[in-house]
Amino acid sequence: MITDVDGIAVGNAHDEKARTGVTVVLPEARAVAASDVRGGGPGTRETDALEPFNLVDAIDAVVLAGGSSYGLDAAGAVAAWLGVRGRGFAMAGEIVSPIVPGAILFDLTNGGDKSWGEAPPYRELGQKAASAATHDFKLGNAGAGLGAQAGAYKGGLGSASAVTGDGFQVGALAAVNPFGSPVMPGTDAFWAWPMEQAGEFGGKRPPADWALAEMDFPPDTKMGAKPGGNTTIGVVATNAELTPAEAKRLAMMAQDGYARSIRPIHTLFDGDTVFALATAKKALEGPRALQVSRLGQIAADCMARAVARGVFEAESLGAARSYREVFGA
């Protein structure tokens, strides 16, 4: 799990009736951060502030939410929650300004009751998720993954981690709601199968003679999708001590985890976003460029695993059938 990275906690909250939710990634102390956005229909908050050439060099939390544009309210609520507790960028006197970037996915047409009028649930869900932050958290139909759909399958919240022999920790978290499919056409194997660890998403493998039959969209995508109607959003974290520019490279390389686990990806129908956090518990050793690149490779593999786990752990909800229901896994 991403919480295997020292200093990282995760909280989930969701509304079963509305079929939507919020996930908060909460570092125990301010963390160096960056973001990378590659989808054609993103919905984000404070991603510009995280660019390495700007002033902000650390954040207090990251928020992932359903609800499309309504879900952006959750990050403001988490900022208020942090501010009351004195957490944030220190200003004059006792004033703090919490830095809480976030991203949203589209789950407005999943059959849930969205008749919330002028009071969408995301502020309340954001504060509940922040209050619930802990080391252990549910995958699948939880938090921002509750109302997600991955291609033709029920999507969900997934996570994975890795630890190197010399003590670097890398973890990934994804709310999986893409236009594209996580499953190889004509099989029950995930695209991410080469990265799987210990059967964490079912251990399925494609036939030895499998070959891609056509170059068009797989049949189990969300055909008929509209721009902004999808999106996979996620976070990678490491215990390494990184600069903002190095965190940016980590986020960029972690996007390859989406490409290894979803086909197609980064379409005009998606808003694919990755945030990267560095808790600075362990100094880089040796050539920095080489070590950052190494961490980026690990982050991409963890993200691919997190995507597949999110789909594998999801349960059928409404018209969205789970991977395990479809394939009898």
Secondary structure, DSSP 8 states (H G I E B T S, - for coil): -GGGSTTEEEEEEEETTTTEEEEEEEESS-BEEEEEE-SSS--EESTGGGSTTSS---BS-EEEESSGGGGGHHHHHHHHHHHHTT-SEE-STT-EE----EEE---TTSS-----TT--THHHHHHHHHHT-BS----BSSGGGTT-EETTEE--EEEEEEE-TTS-EEEEEEE---SSBSB-TTSS-BTTGGG--TTTT------TT-----SS--TTS-TT--TTS---EEEEEEEE---HHHHHHHHHHHHHHHHHH-BS-S-TT---EEEEEEEEEE---S-HHHHHHHHHHHHHHHHHHHHHHHHHH---BTTB--HHHHHT-
